Amino acid sequence: MSLKSEFAFFLIRSGAVRFGSFTLKSGRPSPYFVNLGVLADGEAASRLGGFYARALIEMGLLDSTDVLFGPSYKGIPIAVSTAVALFRDHGKSIRFAFNRKEAKGHGEGGLIVGSPLRDGDRVGILDDVMTTGKTKEEILDVLRSAAKVEIPYVLIAVDRLERGETDLCATGEFQQRYGIRVYSIATIEEIAEAASRSGIIPEGALSSIRSHLREYGGRRS
């Protein structure tokens, strides 16, 4: 089974992706809801890290990675579990780090926790989704103020494929603005397609998603 299909089944069966009728924070209606925050036990975290680790290897991203960075808060367990999975399953020991929301005035201080960032480090950003991209923009400032790092990519779990402020989707806008490629383990459409083929989502869910994306979806480039 492909990585995308396995990941789709994992997200749906764990409740991290749900299909139905939802209203997002923006007020926009949606036939699906993505929340990786429900993956909150050891088994789920271990499996999630395993999927990210496989994605990094299969997409050829690991070769351009010195540090895995998880933006607070949801990115923190992703970066840690991915680093663990890379060593456990693939024998690759990769440094990891994450950020505080506010700098400490004592102890080690600063905004970066985990591996110190060094000039020349290639830092891969791992997170759950990219709805607007604005939080990722803030992280770029945090990283570049810590050291002269390179940021070759962002890897997210699910690309919602929805428009940002232009006719591009949020990932496309981010790529265009910052020249940093955004990868996803799967898109919401790929997840729905895999689930539909296996009959594990409600009848009509795939057509509802495609209809939603025709109205609210954006170009990837």
C-alpha positions as CSV (number, residue, x, y, z in Angstrom):
1,M,0.0,0.0,0.0
2,S,1.3,3.5,-0.8
3,L,2.3,6.0,1.8
4,K,-0.6,8.3,0.8
5,S,-3.2,5.5,1.2
6,E,-1.8,4.3,4.5
7,F,-1.7,7.8,5.8
8,A,-5.3,8.5,4.7
9,F,-6.6,5.4,6.5
10,F,-4.6,6.3,9.6
11,L,-6.0,9.9,9.7
12,I,-9.6,8.8,9.1
13,R,-9.6,5.9,11.6
14,S,-8.0,8.0,14.3
15,G,-10.5,10.9,13.8
16,A,-7.8,13.3,12.7
17,V,-9.7,13.8,9.4
18,R,-13.5,13.8,9.5
19,F,-16.1,14.2,6.8
20,G,-19.5,15.9,7.2
21,S,-20.6,19.5,7.6
22,F,-18.4,21.9,9.4
23,T,-17.9,25.7,9.8
24,L,-14.2,26.8,10.0
25,K,-12.9,29.7,12.1
26,S,-13.0,31.9,9.0
27,G,-16.8,31.2,8.8
28,R,-16.3,29.2,5.6
29,P,-18.3,26.0,5.3
30,S,-16.4,22.8,4.8
31,P,-17.2,19.2,4.1
32,Y,-14.1,18.0,6.0
33,F,-12.2,18.9,9.2
34,V,-8.6,18.3,9.8
35,N,-7.3,18.2,13.4
36,L,-4.1,16.4,14.2
37,G,-4.4,17.5,17.8
38,V,-6.5,14.3,18.5
39,L,-3.3,12.2,17.9
40,A,-2.5,12.5,21.6
41,D,-1.2,9.1,22.8
42,G,2.0,7.2,22.4
43,E,0.8,4.9,19.6
44,A,-0.7,7.7,17.5
45,A,2.4,9.9,18.0
46,S,4.7,7.0,17.0
47,R,2.7,6.2,13.9
48,L,2.5,9.9,12.9
49,G,6.2,10.3,13.2
50,G,6.7,7.2,11.1
51,F,4.6,8.6,8.3
52,Y,6.6,11.9,8.3
53,A,9.9,10.0,8.4
54,R,8.8,7.9,5.4
55,A,7.7,11.0,3.5
56,L,11.1,12.7,4.2
57,I,12.9,9.7,2.8
58,E,10.6,8.9,-0.2
59,M,10.5,12.6,-1.3
60,G,14.2,12.8,-1.0
61,L,14.1,15.6,1.5
62,L,16.2,14.0,4.2
63,D,19.4,14.6,2.2
64,S,18.9,18.3,2.5
65,T,18.1,18.3,6.2
66,D,20.4,19.0,9.2
67,V,17.6,20.0,11.7
68,L,13.9,19.2,11.9
69,F,12.0,22.1,13.3
70,G,8.5,22.0,14.8
71,P,6.7,25.3,15.2
72,S,4.9,25.6,18.5
73,Y,2.6,24.2,19.4
74,K,1.4,21.4,17.1
75,G,4.7,21.1,15.3
76,I,6.6,20.2,18.4
77,P,5.4,16.6,18.8
78,I,5.6,16.2,15.0
79,A,9.3,17.1,14.9
80,V,10.2,15.0,18.0
81,S,8.3,11.9,16.9
82,T,9.7,12.2,13.4
83,A,13.3,12.4,14.7
84,V,12.6,9.3,16.8
85,A,11.1,7.4,13.9
86,L,14.0,8.3,11.6
87,F,16.4,6.7,14.1
88,R,14.2,3.8,15.1
89,D,13.1,2.7,11.6
90,H,15.8,4.0,9.4
91,G,19.0,4.4,11.5
92,K,19.1,8.2,10.8
93,S,19.9,10.4,13.7
94,I,18.7,14.0,12.9
95,R,18.8,17.0,15.3
96,F,15.5,18.6,16.2
97,A,14.4,21.9,17.6
98,F,11.2,24.0,18.3
99,N,10.4,27.5,19.4
100,R,8.8,29.1,22.5
101,K,6.1,31.7,21.9
102,E,7.9,34.0,24.3
103,A,11.7,34.2,25.1
104,K,12.8,33.2,28.6
105,G,14.7,35.7,30.6
106,H,16.7,33.1,32.5
107,G,18.3,29.7,32.0
108,E,19.2,29.1,28.4
109,G,17.0,32.0,27.3
110,G,16.1,32.7,23.7
111,L,13.2,31.4,21.5
112,I,14.8,28.1,20.3
113,V,14.5,24.9,22.3
114,G,16.4,21.7,21.5
115,S,19.3,21.6,19.2
116,P,21.0,25.0,18.8
117,L,20.9,26.3,15.3
118,R,24.2,27.0,13.6
119,D,25.1,29.1,10.6
120,G,24.7,27.0,7.4
121,D,22.2,24.6,9.0
122,R,19.5,23.3,6.6
123,V,16.3,23.4,8.6
124,G,13.2,21.5,7.5
125,I,10.0,22.8,9.0
126,L,7.4,20.2,9.9
127,D,3.8,21.1,10.8
128,D,0.3,19.8,10.5
129,V,-1.5,22.0,7.9
130,M,-1.1,25.3,6.2
131,T,-4.4,27.2,6.1
132,T,-3.2,30.7,5.6
133,G,0.6,30.4,5.8
134,K,0.9,33.4,8.2
135,T,2.1,31.4,11.1
136,K,4.8,29.9,8.9
137,E,5.9,33.4,7.9
138,E,6.5,34.2,11.6
139,I,8.6,31.1,12.0
140,L,10.9,32.1,9.2
141,D,11.7,35.3,11.2
142,V,12.4,33.2,14.3
143,L,14.7,30.9,12.5
144,R,16.7,33.5,10.6
145,S,17.1,35.6,13.8
146,A,18.7,32.6,15.5
147,A,21.3,31.8,12.9
148,K,22.1,32.1,9.2
149,V,20.1,29.0,8.2
150,E,18.8,27.6,5.0
151,I,15.2,26.5,4.9
152,P,14.8,24.1,1.9
153,Y,11.3,23.0,2.5
154,V,8.1,22.8,4.7
155,L,6.5,19.4,5.1
156,I,2.9,19.3,6.3
157,A,0.6,16.4,6.9
158,V,-2.4,17.6,4.8
159,D,-2.7,20.2,2.1
160,R,-6.3,21.5,2.3
161,L,-5.9,22.9,-1.3
162,E,-8.1,26.0,-0.4
163,R,-7.5,29.5,-1.6
164,G,-5.5,31.9,0.4
165,E,-5.6,35.7,-0.4
166,T,-5.2,35.1,-4.1
167,D,-6.3,32.5,-6.6
168,L,-3.4,30.3,-5.3
169,C,-3.9,27.9,-2.5
170,A,-2.2,28.7,0.8
171,T,0.8,26.5,0.1
172,G,1.1,28.0,-3.4
173,E,1.1,31.5,-2.0
174,F,3.8,30.7,0.5
175,Q,6.0,29.1,-2.1
176,Q,5.6,32.1,-4.4
177,R,6.3,34.6,-1.7
178,Y,9.2,33.0,0.0
179,G,10.7,30.6,-2.6
180,I,10.4,27.7,-0.2
181,R,8.8,24.5,-1.4
182,V,5.8,23.2,0.5
183,Y,5.3,19.4,0.5
184,S,2.4,17.4,1.9
185,I,2.2,13.8,2.8
186,A,-1.2,13.9,1.1
187,T,-3.8,16.4,-0.1
188,I,-7.4,16.3,1.3
189,E,-8.5,15.2,-2.2
190,E,-6.0,12.3,-2.2
191,I,-7.2,11.3,1.3
192,A,-10.8,11.3,0.2
193,E,-10.0,9.4,-3.0
194,A,-8.2,6.6,-1.1
195,A,-10.9,6.4,1.5
196,S,-13.7,6.3,-1.2
197,R,-12.0,3.5,-3.0
198,S,-12.0,1.4,0.2
199,G,-15.5,2.4,1.2
200,I,-14.5,3.9,4.6
201,I,-16.1,7.3,4.1
202,P,-19.7,8.2,3.7
203,E,-21.2,7.9,0.3
204,G,-21.0,11.3,-1.5
205,A,-18.1,12.6,0.6
206,L,-15.7,12.6,-2.3
207,S,-18.1,14.5,-4.6
208,S,-18.8,17.0,-1.8
209,I,-15.1,17.7,-1.4
210,R,-14.6,18.1,-5.2
211,S,-17.6,20.5,-5.3
212,H,-16.1,22.4,-2.3
213,L,-12.7,22.7,-4.0
214,R,-14.3,23.9,-7.2
215,E,-15.7,26.8,-5.2
216,Y,-13.0,27.5,-2.6
217,G,-9.9,25.7,-4.0
218,G,-6.8,27.4,-5.3
219,R,-4.0,26.7,-7.7
220,R,-0.9,25.1,-6.3
221,S,1.4,27.2,-8.6
